[in-house]
Amino acid sequence: MTVPSKDRPAGSDVVPFRQAVRAWFGISLQTFGGPAGQIAVMQRALVEERRWIGQRRFNHALSYCMVLPGPEAQQLAVYIGWLLNGTAGGLVAGILFVLPGVVALLALSAAYVGWGDTTLITGLFVGLAPAVLAIVAQAVIRVAKRSLTDPFLIGLAIASFVALAVFAVPFPVVILFAGLAGWLLAKARPAAFTSTDGHGGDDDGPAPLISDDVLHDEPPSAVRNARILALGLALWLIPIGAVALFTGTGSVFTQQGLFFSGTALVTFGGAYAVLAYVAQQAVQTYGWLGPGEMVRGLALAETTPGPLIMVVQFVAFVGAYHDPGGLDPWVAALLGALLTTWVTFVPCFLFIFLGAPYVERLRGNPAISAALTGITAAIVGVIANLALYFTLHTLFTTTHHHTWGLLGLTLPQPDSIDLIALAITAAALLAVFALRWSVLRTLAACALLGLASTAL
């Protein structure tokens, strides 16, 4: 039996815990298609069908999650799970949201490492990599339509793209200055920072179990914050300390743990926004994998449920397999992948459990909204830079980096163009934009084209 939030005792579950677990497990199997698709799945299941939460409350939680670094859809699941069943509900919702993707991507990563040179696997990637280009291009256009509502915001997006693609400005610096620009210029151009709600409409239907007007019964406090912060930091950092102790501070595991802990704090705007930074560091700085392998990893992550940032698990798996230290390569790959997944997602729970009680007492913060608007505009340029990176390394077999003082450009060698990849990319663009196929359908069709081209 479910009880409306205004009538239930403090500390009790809004819905029976087992019922909530079954609902989150069902949602976890449908989380394909990136954050937009994942948010739509939760909205349909929780807002429209079950009426566990109202549309305004759903949007309010989503607004907070979009301000945070990390995968906003997974954090939204943690937030709503916390609203429904407290801390246990948030843990179950967040864990189930990523668990199917973790298992599926581990299996695919192992298949890639073990049989990546076979005709079958090669053919699949011949088709999947070009499909990723069309999917990333679609992401650029979707975010741009929703975010670039003013000439200033368009200029901010262009400036972000140029800063990354031409001047090699670090991704965290771009995000920091975009948020600062949004906060400062909101006062001068208020019209440019009028937030638009892209995740819902009118809240029709029966009254939701979680009323839009009733606060969650867990108030914020210094004692609560200290307890959650101490436990969360311990869970986050102790595994890194353990691998540093047993494998050395220079091991690939310590490097991956520290690097992906850092990226977990700067992944504003979802996986697409940070992947160019991850690719640059993983390929050029650490040498964990090659540019082509990074594109293949993203293709694999696109085919699995859960947040797209799960691609970092593939990066860590391949990197640790190639540099296992004194361990068996397969054991090293598994350790690297699980450690990276752990340090990527533990902060998501920490952000929600610390911040949600405060956010429950806010119905709008102009400063945060303005900074988020600036960051979202910059993310259009960031994703466009990612699209450029993948295009160069998918359609051309040879590229050269040229520098002129502070300027730097990576340009392709024209005669190295891959005509098969170009043709499949054209087919993927047609499927996504003209035929409006889903992500999975597009990937499947392109994979078949890749297999056919390899067979021929």
PETASUL-V173579 format. One record per residue. N is the residue number from 0. PHI is phi in whole degrees, 0 to 359 (* if undefined). Layout:
# PETASUL-V173579
N&PHI / N&PHI
This chain:
# PETASUL-V173579
0&* / 1&255 / 2&234 / 3&305 / 4&299 / 5&286 / 6&253 / 7&269 / 8&294 / 9&298 / 10&86 / 11&272 / 12&284 / 13&289 / 14&234 / 15&304 / 16&300 / 17&297 / 18&296 / 19&295 / 20&298 / 21&298 / 22&295 / 23&292 / 24&295 / 25&297 / 26&295 / 27&297 / 28&276 / 29&244 / 30&272 / 31&264 / 32&89 / 33&83 / 34&298 / 35&299 / 36&293 / 37&293 / 38&296 / 39&297 / 40&298 / 41&294 / 42&298 / 43&295 / 44&287 / 45&263 / 46&269 / 47&274 / 48&274 / 49&272 / 50&59 / 51&281 / 52&217 / 53&279 / 54&297 / 55&294 / 56&293 / 57&301 / 58&295 / 59&296 / 60&296 / 61&297 / 62&301 / 63&295 / 64&295 / 65&288 / 66&286 / 67&280 / 68&288 / 69&109 / 70&289 / 71&296 / 72&293 / 73&294 / 74&293 / 75&297 / 76&297 / 77&298 / 78&298 / 79&291 / 80&300 / 81&294 / 82&298 / 83&281 / 84&221 / 85&71 / 86&300 / 87&298 / 88&295 / 89&295 / 90&296 / 91&296 / 92&298 / 93&291 / 94&291 / 95&296 / 96&297 / 97&254 / 98&299 / 99&301 / 100&293 / 101&299 / 102&295 / 103&296 / 104&287 / 105&299 / 106&295 / 107&292 / 108&296 / 109&296 / 110&296 / 111&294 / 112&294 / 113&281 / 114&228 / 115&296 / 116&267 / 117&285 / 118&299 / 119&297 / 120&294 / 121&299 / 122&297 / 123&300 / 124&286 / 125&301 / 126&270 / 127&288 / 128&299 / 129&297 / 130&298 / 131&299 / 132&300 / 133&294 / 134&291 / 135&293 / 136&299 / 137&297 / 138&296 / 139&301 / 140&293 / 141&297 / 142&294 / 143&297 / 144&299 / 145&279 / 146&254 / 147&269 / 148&261 / 149&210 / 150&305 / 151&298 / 152&292 / 153&298 / 154&298 / 155&294 / 156&296 / 157&296 / 158&298 / 159&295 / 160&298 / 161&295 / 162&301 / 163&280 / 164&281 / 165&252 / 166&256 / 167&56 / 168&292 / 169&302 / 170&305 / 171&301 / 172&293 / 173&299 / 174&295 / 175&299 / 176&290 / 177&294 / 178&295 / 179&294 / 180&297 / 181&298 / 182&293 / 183&287 / 184&273 / 185&299 / 186&288 / 187&279 / 188&231 / 189&302 / 190&297 / 191&288 / 192&244 / 193&284 / 194&289 / 195&243 / 196&266 / 197&258 / 198&233 / 199&166 / 200&227 / 201&291 / 202&263 / 203&267 / 204&106 / 205&298 / 206&298 / 207&288 / 208&295 / 209&265 / 210&294 / 211&294 / 212&254 / 213&258 / 214&285 / 215&297 / 216&276 / 217&258 / 218&284 / 219&287 / 220&203 / 221&296 / 222&295 / 223&299 / 224&298 / 225&297 / 226&295 / 227&293 / 228&295 / 229&296 / 230&293 / 231&296 / 232&294 / 233&296 / 234&296 / 235&286 / 236&263 / 237&300 / 238&300 / 239&294 / 240&298 / 241&293 / 242&290 / 243&293 / 244&291 / 245&268 / 246&242 / 247&99 / 248&289 / 249&263 / 250&288 / 251&297 / 252&291 / 253&295 / 254&300 / 255&293 / 256&299 / 257&290 / 258&295 / 259&284 / 260&294 / 261&293 / 262&295 / 263&297 / 264&267 / 265&233 / 266&276 / 267&288 / 268&85 / 269&89 / 270&295 / 271&303 / 272&292 / 273&258 / 274&294 / 275&298 / 276&294 / 277&298 / 278&298 / 279&299 / 280&289 / 281&293 / 282&274 / 283&273 / 284&276 / 285&263 / 286&67 / 287&289 / 288&199 / 289&267 / 290&302 / 291&296 / 292&293 / 293&296 / 294&295 / 295&296 / 296&298 / 297&295 / 298&299 / 299&296 / 300&296 / 301&294 / 302&271 / 303&249 / 304&288 / 305&98 / 306&298 / 307&292 / 308&297 / 309&300 / 310&302 / 311&296 / 312&295 / 313&297 / 314&302 / 315&292 / 316&300 / 317&294 / 318&297 / 319&288 / 320&296 / 321&283 / 322&224 / 323&279 / 324&68 / 325&266 / 326&266 / 327&298 / 328&305 / 329&289 / 330&295 / 331&298 / 332&298 / 333&295 / 334&298 / 335&298 / 336&295 / 337&291 / 338&297 / 339&295 / 340&299 / 341&298 / 342&287 / 343&282 / 344&257 / 345&303 / 346&300 / 347&299 / 348&294 / 349&298 / 350&300 / 351&288 / 352&294 / 353&283 / 354&269 / 355&302 / 356&300 / 357&285 / 358&296 / 359&299 / 360&260 / 361&240 / 362&246 / 363&155 / 364&235 / 365&302 / 366&295 / 367&295 / 368&298 / 369&294 / 370&297 / 371&296 / 372&298 / 373&296 / 374&296 / 375&297 / 376&297 / 377&296 / 378&295 / 379&301 / 380&294 / 381&295 / 382&292 / 383&299 / 384&295 / 385&297 / 386&299 / 387&297 / 388&301 / 389&292 / 390&298 / 391&299 / 392&268 / 393&255 / 394&272 / 395&232 / 396&272 / 397&225 / 398&228 / 399&226 / 400&263 / 401&244 / 402&233 / 403&224 / 404&67 / 405&281 / 406&276 / 407&207 / 408&225 / 409&261 / 410&241 / 411&277 / 412&274 / 413&306 / 414&282 / 415&261 / 416&296 / 417&263 / 418&292 / 419&293 / 420&298 / 421&297 / 422&295 / 423&291 / 424&299 / 425&299 / 426&296 / 427&295 / 428&298 / 429&297 / 430&296 / 431&285 / 432&266 / 433&270 / 434&273 / 435&57 / 436&286 / 437&287 / 438&300 / 439&295 / 440&295 / 441&296 / 442&297 / 443&297 / 444&296 / 445&292 / 446&297 / 447&296 / 448&297 / 449&297 / 450&297 / 451&295 / 452&295 / 453&292 / 454&296 / 455&283
